Structure formats: structure tokens, C-alpha cells
Amino acid sequence: MHYPETQVKGSYQRQAAMLEQLRDCLEMERESLIQVDVDQLWELMEKKKSLVLEIEKTGNEIKGLMDQCFQESPESPRVSALKEWPWFRDVSRQTTVLKEGIQARLKENLSFIHDTLGFFDELIGIIVNNQDRSQGYEHMGKPQETRKPRIYSMEV
């Protein structure tokens, strides 16, 4: 294995490890959301932010190394790497699967947050008698995009 190739492989492995850490953070975030552990949510937010920055930095490093390795190639660096480096396909697939898992967990967490805020919004609406009690679960039948949380626009 040539030196630039080992650098690319090492960078991909570092990126995969950081993606696994980010995925784990999102799983812990879900548990913290369920248990309403605000302190841990703040810690996880900081950790996620630093991981995302490091992942982006490593991604830029990989891109630069790949451009450097395959600057003479008429094909894209990715296509050339797939042809020349047997390990590249597996590492590339691993990072893709991790990114998809992260995206799925992120969507789940955002959905949980949105549903929770909707519940509290309706609860506050009931408390201040701003809506009819028979419509307590109004969010169940309406599309989420059309509703705006009253909690932000009402004076409590």
C-alpha cells in the first residue's frame, strides 16, 4: 500500500469511528428526550456539534487526498479508487450505512420533539381555555406542517 493510500484509508476509518460516535449520541439523545434529562441533552448537543465539525474536516481531508492521488486520472477520484483499491468499496459502504442510520435516528428524534411540543402546546391551550376541550387531540388529524405552536405566539 502506498503512503497516500494509507492516509486515505486511515482518514476513512477515523471518519467511520466518528460517525459511529455520532450515531451513539443520537441514541443517547433519544433516551434523554424520553427521560427529560436536560443536562445530558446539553452535553450531547456539544458533543454532536464537535463530532460534526470533525467529520466535515475529515471529509475535506479525504477529498483533498483523493484529488491528490488521482489527479492524473480521467475519471473521478471515487471511481478511480473503486477500481484501484480493493478496500475502498467496503469502507465507503460502511460510511454510507452509518450516515443513513444517523439520518434515520435524527428524523426519529425530531419527530419525538415535534410531537412533544405539540402535546404541550395543546395542554397549555386547554389550561388557558383557548380551545374547546373536545378538540384535545386536534393534532392527530391535521398535517404537522400547517399547525404553528401557539406556545410561541401566546403570552403565558
Buried (B, 14 or more C-beta within 10 A) or exposed (E): EEEEBEBBBBBBBBBBEBBBBBBBBBBBBBEBBEEEBEEBBEBBEEBBEEBBEBBEEBBEBBBEBBEEBBEEBEEEBEEBBBEEBEBBEEBBEBBEEBBEBBEEBBEBBEEBEBEEEBEEBBEBBBEEEEBEEEEBEBBEEEEEEEBEBBBEEEEE
